[in-house]
Amino acid sequence: MGSALWIAMLAAALGTLLMRLLPLLWMQRHLARQREDSAVEAMPGWLSVLGPAMIAAMFGVSLVPTSLTLSSWLATACGVLLTLLVWYRTRSLGWPVFAGVAMYGAVKLLATIAA
């Protein structure tokens, strides 16, 4: 592997670490300060919206296939539909994701074989 790839991997790892570490450190300091002040509301309100907003953003991005072909749109639609159906039945997170990815892969495989 070339040095440019190692630098890119290091930058991605460092960025991932900082995206997780900095909010954790900030929240620890914030909670410690709130405990000292004996405040009732320790957690800021915007923090409870952050997780669902990030999940919605990732969901929105994943609805548009990378290649704009009929097979990609069909695979995405089938995967999303099966994901929603399995989620409605199980009300869990793991099985719907597994089913949706499996359906997407199966439709893409069938489209490749049929072409």
C-alpha positions in Angstrom: 0.0 0.0 0.0 1.2 3.4 -0.8 1.8 6.2 1.7 -1.1 8.2 0.4 -3.5 5.3 1.3 -2.0 5.0 4.8 -2.4 8.8 5.3 -6.0 8.6 4.2 -6.7 5.6 6.5 -5.0 7.5 9.4 -7.0 10.6 8.7 -10.3 8.6 8.6 -9.4 6.8 11.8 -8.5 10.0 13.6 -11.7 11.7 12.3 -13.8 8.8 13.5 -12.1 8.9 16.9 -12.6 12.6 17.3 -16.2 12.5 16.3 -16.8 10.1 19.2 -14.3 11.4 21.7 -14.9 15.1 21.7 -18.7 14.9 22.4 -18.0 12.4 25.2 -15.4 14.6 26.8 -17.6 17.7 26.4 -20.6 15.9 28.0 -18.5 14.6 30.9 -17.3 18.1 31.7 -20.8 19.5 31.2 -22.4 16.9 33.6 -19.6 17.4 36.2 -20.3 21.2 36.1 -24.0 20.6 36.3 -23.6 18.4 39.4 -21.5 21.1 41.1 -24.3 23.6 40.4 -27.0 21.1 41.6 -29.0 21.8 38.5 -32.1 19.7 37.8 -31.7 19.7 34.0 -28.3 18.1 33.4 -28.7 17.0 29.8 -29.1 19.7 27.1 -32.3 19.4 25.1 -30.6 19.4 21.7 -28.6 16.3 22.6 -31.8 14.2 22.6 -32.5 15.2 19.0 -29.0 14.6 17.7 -29.2 10.7 17.5 -32.5 10.6 15.6 -31.4 13.4 13.2 -28.2 11.5 12.3 -30.1 8.3 11.7 -32.6 10.1 9.5 -29.8 11.7 7.5 -28.1 8.3 7.0 -31.5 6.8 6.0 -32.1 9.6 3.5 -28.7 9.2 1.9 -29.1 5.4 1.6 -32.4 5.7 -0.3 -30.6 7.0 -3.4 -28.5 4.3 -5.1 -25.0 5.0 -6.2 -25.6 4.0 -9.8 -28.8 5.4 -11.2 -29.8 2.2 -13.1 -33.2 0.5 -13.1 -31.7 -2.5 -11.3 -30.3 -0.3 -8.5 -33.6 1.5 -8.0 -35.5 -1.8 -8.0 -33.0 -3.3 -5.5 -33.3 -0.3 -3.3 -37.1 -0.2 -3.4 -37.3 -4.0 -2.6 -34.7 -3.7 0.2 -36.5 -0.7 1.8 -39.9 -2.4 1.5 -38.7 -5.7 3.1 -36.9 -3.7 5.8 -40.1 -1.9 6.7 -42.1 -5.1 6.6 -39.6 -7.0 8.8 -39.4 -4.1 11.2 -43.2 -3.9 11.5 -43.3 -7.6 12.3 -40.3 -7.8 14.7 -39.9 -4.2 16.1 -36.2 -4.8 16.3 -33.1 -3.3 14.6 -31.0 -6.2 13.5 -33.4 -8.4 11.5 -34.8 -5.6 9.4 -31.4 -4.4 8.4 -30.2 -8.0 7.6 -33.4 -8.7 5.6 -33.1 -5.4 3.6 -29.4 -5.9 2.8 -30.1 -9.5 1.8 -33.0 -8.5 -0.5 -30.9 -5.7 -2.1 -28.1 -8.2 -2.8 -30.5 -10.8 -4.1 -32.2 -8.4 -6.5 -28.8 -7.0 -7.7 -27.6 -10.6 -8.2 -30.7 -11.6 -10.2 -30.5 -8.5 -12.3 -26.8 -9.3 -13.1 -27.7 -12.9 -14.0 -30.7 -11.8 -16.1 -28.6 -9.2 -18.1 
